[in-house]
Amino acid sequence: MQPNSHERIIILDFGSQYTQLIARRIREAGVYCEILPFNTPAGEIASRQPKGLILSGGPSSVYDENAPRSERELVDESQCPVLGICYGLQLMAHQLGGKVQPSSSREYGYARLTVVNGGTALFTGLPREMDVWLSHGDHVTKLPEGFQVTATTNDAVNAFENPARRIFGVQFHPEVAHTPLGAQILRNFLFEICECAGDWSPAAAIDEQVTQIQAAVGENDQVICGLSGGVDSSVAAALVHRAIGNRQTCIFVNNGVLREGEFESTLALLKQSIELNIRGVDATDRFMEALKDVVDPEKKRKIIGAAFIDVFEEEANRIGDVKFLVQGTLYPDVIESVSVRGPSVTIKSHHNVGGLPEKMNLKLIEPLRELFKDEVRIIGRELGVPEEILNRHPFPGRERRIPAGRGTESAPGYRDMSASRRATIVPWRGLPREMRDVSNCYLLWRSARSSTIRSLACAISCTPAPSAAASFSYSRMESSNRPCFSRAWASSPWTE
């Protein structure tokens, strides 16, 4: 997806766990943004004509030998405003002539920020004091020439700027929920400093994608869509259906580890509600045989990706004149599969991205490739995708559904158990994402910032409120079919 007509913000990723969250906050404000690796050349960034540049946080220290560093002239010669967050602030200070040193003690958690320069555009309309969330071990001890302190915590520099050069930095994380006014700070950067118009919305992307799909496919070519029955592929199928109608044939593959009854029910639901052209393929034996005795999850992902492509190409040959394959690839799939996230290693090879074979006979159409899951759901509602699909419970990755070293004989029991899990957990909607993993649903009691969530955790577990963070695992079930607490687990507070 390449919405060239939209203003954009570029986020350079230095390995922060919050980089995707920065992007989501910016898009929620109505501004399109992209995440690029920290070492993206300045010329390539300039060619995208960004309205602003954000340097993310990261776990490194700027004085480490192998610390991630952008090109030195990137910030110094930037033609657009720049905002550095946490590590991004430290890197700017270091490269522009300031000084960064280790703190006597690492700051992690809440802090009280005091704005010392009321004229700064970054804090326009905000109170003089506010809560912020910190996570750093270094701090700026000397500002670059021409910069001024705009906010402090405990008399330490926590924000600085050079308004003449349109360079700004904050040591805290405005993107997380634990900085209550963080969204307004980002909006000030977007609209007061970068002067963005706010011309982005997920719904507006529908018309853009329809036009792009029609141009790519032409008037006569046939398309197949790899349909899993989940949110991503269903919305992708609905979007392509709007563009080319019944020239798209959706292939719904039974890989042997779907939920009990899901193959039949999903086929019927999508045929009736969206009127998709769907055909079901039972490839259970093929997948079970391919995965037998395979232990490594990464190998399983690649095997699964190759098996799906084999099925799709066989069906394409039966249909005839098929040149394109539609997939429900999302932006996080791309980021986590190809290591866009700065110096971080590949998190996993998603079966839609890193799990694909190097050579395929079909060209890919990925209309959701630059979207986050919440944006996809918005588009899905606009396209009439049933709420039953859009709010479908998350399901463990296919590579985790068959125990290592076991084959077809383990699938029926797993499907039955997955059905009982789904029946046991009802009130998923509105829960933090950390509490939605069907395979191992962690109840983060101590971290919960809501008495409602704490009560729900205890209600689901059917046990008294624990004194520490607790989790329950569906791998053990009581005779009453209720989940039981299995082990303690600690987590950082919600960030979404």
C-alpha positions, -999 to +999 in steps of 0.1 A: +000+000+000+015+033-011-007+062-003+016+088-020-011+114-019-010+116+019+013+137+041+036+114+061+057+112+092+088+090+091+097+071+123+133+058+125+134+027+146+163+022+170+150-010+185+124+003+209+096-020+220+073+010+216+081+019+180+049+004+166+030+022+193+044+055+182+031+048+147-003+038+160-007+070+180+003+091+150-023+074+128-049+077+154-043+115+151-052+113+114-016+114+100-001+087+079+033+074+090+059+048+081+086+030+102+120+027+087+153+012+100+176+036+119+203+034+092+180+044+063+201+069+042+192+106+045+186+108+007+160+080+008+142+097+037+142+130+019+128+114-013+097+105+007+091+142+015+081+137+051+064+164+071+083+154+101+109+129+114+107+110+147+137+091+162+124+063+184+137+050+217+159+020+221+178-002+246+213+010+237+236+037+251+248+062+225+284+057+237+284+019+231+306+008+203+278-009+184+251+015+193+226+021+164+232+055+149+216+073+120+237+094+096+252+123+115+239+149+090+204+135+090+192+157+119+216+185+113+205+190+077+169+179+080+144+200+060+115+190+083+109+191+121+126+164+141+114+148+174+137+125+194+121+102+220+142+087+248+172+072+230+164+095+201+169+126+223+202+112+236+214+105+201+206+140+189+224+155+219+254+132+213+257+139+175+250+177+178+278+184+203+261+178+236+270+153+263+253+121+275+264+101+305+251+072+326+227+081+353+235+072+389+203+051+389+181+040+361+148+058+358+119+034+351+083+042+358+063+073+367+078+107+371+065+142+375+074+164+346+078+202+351+076+224+320+101+252+325+095+270+292+059+279+287+065+292+252+074+259+237+051+246+210+056+210+220+037+216+253+011+241+240-022+238+259-008+215+286-004+221+323+029+231+338+032+197+356+021+163+344+028+126+348+051+109+324+066+074+319+104+070+319+126+041+309+163+050+306+197+046+322+215+076+306+208+113+307+219+145+289+243+165+310+253+191+285+230+205+258+241+211+222+249+247+213+217+267+206+194+244+225+173+251+256+157+230+283+119+229+281+110+204+308+127+186+337+121+157+362+138+160+395+159+189+381+173+167+353+169+175+316+138+157+303+130+178+272+149+202+251+145+221+218+160+244+192+129+260+178+149+279+151+161+246+137+128+228+145+145+201+166+128+188+197+135+160+221+118+143+251+134+118+275+100+103+284+076+081+263+046+102+251+033+072+231+024+050+261-008+051+281+011+058+313+019+093+300-018+105+301-012+136+281+013+120+257-012+119+228-016+157+230+022+161+230+024+141+198-005+160+183+013+193+191+043+180+172+022+169+143-001+199+140+016+229+157+052+221+146+049+200+114+017+217+104+001+185+092-034+186+078-045+153+092-056+138+059-053+101+068-080+076+078-084+039+074-118+042+058-103+066+032-078+039+022-106+018+008-110+038-023-073+042-028-068+004-026-097-003-049-081+019-075-047+004-071-060-032-072-080-025-104-050-010-120-027-039-111-051-067-120-065-053-152-098-061-168-095-099-174-070-115-150-082-139-123-072-136-087-072-161-058-072-152-021-057-172+007-085-171+032-080-183+068-113-172+082-096-147+105-098-109+105-069-101+082-076-124+053-114-118+054-110-081+052-085-084+024-109-106+005-137-082+010-116-053-002-105-071-034-140-083-040-152-047-040-125-039-066-129-069-091-160-088-079-161-126-087-129-125-106-115-133-072-118-168-059-112-173-022-094-205-012-102-216+023-078-243+033-085-268+061-050-273+075-062-298+102-058-275+132-088-251+128-113-248+156-139-274+159-165-268+131-148-237+119-142-249+083-178-254+076-192-225+095-168-199+081-174-210+045-212-206+050-208-172+069-186-155+043-206-168+014-239-155+028-227-122+044-202-108+019-212-130-011-176-140-017-167-166-043-153-193-020-142-228-024-130-250+005-100-273+002-093-300+028-055-303+030-053-318+065-032-348+055-007-327+036-001-303+065+000-330+091+025-351+071+047-320+064+048-310+101+054-345+115+085-347+137+094-310+132+102-293+165+116-259+156+088-233+154+107-213+127+110-243+105+073-251+110+064-215+099+084-220+067+069-254+060+034-241+066+040-211+043+053-234+015+024-259+020-002-231+016+015-218-016+014-253-030-023-256-024-030-221-038-010-228-070-028-262-075-061-244-072-050-216-095-042-242-121-077-257-118-093-222-122-070-211-150-056-178-160-048-169-124-019-144-120-024-130-085-026-142-049-043-120-023-030-122+013-040-105+045-005-093+055-005-065+080+022-039+088+033-057+120+038-089+100+062-071+078+081-054+106+085-085+127+094-107+098+120-086+080+136-069+110+126-034+101+127-026+138+162-012+139+189-035+154+164-060+166+166-095+153+137-111+133+109-118+158+094-145+136+089-153+100+052-147+094+037-173+071+026-144+048+061-129+046+092-147+057+075-180+055+069-178+017+091-197-007+116-177-027+100-186-060+062-184-067+042-185-098+017-160-085+022-122-079+012-109-045-016-084-037-014-073-001-039-045+003-035-043+041+003-044+042+007-009+057-022-012+082-024-021+119-051-045+132-073-018+146-073+000+113-082-033+095-112-037+117-124-002+108-121-010+071-138-043+077-169-027+092-170-003+062-170-033+039-197-052+058-175-080+072-195-097+100-187-087+136-184-124+143-153-124+120-139-090+131-141-099+168-130-135+164-109-147+193-072-148+186-059-183+180-024-196+186+000-197+156-003-227+134+032-238+143+021-241+180-010-261+175+006-295+170+030-306+197+065-314+186+070-349+172+033-356+169+011-357+138-025-362+127-035-381+158-031-350+180-053-327+159-088-340+170-080-336+207-066-301+201-097-290+181-120-303+209-099-285+235-099-253+215-137-254+214-139-258+252-115-229+255-136-207+234-167-216+254-150-209+287-137-174+278-166-151+268-159-115+277-128-108+255-140-076+240-125-046+257-097-066+275-061-055+270-044-075+243-021-091+268-051-109+283-064-123+250-039-151+241-061-182+238-032-206+241-018-192+274-040-163+287-021-143+312-041-126+339-019-098+349-036-091+382-009-069+398-003-049+367-040-042+360-048-006+364-085-013+366-105-029+394-128-043+366-100-061+350-088-074+383-123-087+392-126-102+357-093-120+362-105-135+395-140-143+380-125-162+351-101-181+372-127-189+399-101-183+426-096-156+452-076-125+442-039-134+442-014-114+460+009-111+430+006-112+392-009-146+383-016-165+352-037-194+342-029-219+315-054-238+294-030-267+292-045-279+324-082-280+329-102-289+360-130-314+358-154-285+358-138-273+325-126-241+343-090-228+339-068-232+369-039-210+380-006-226+370+023-201+376+032-166+385+042-142+358+052-106+360+047-080+333+052-043+326+020-022+328-003-019+298+011+002+270-020+002+248 
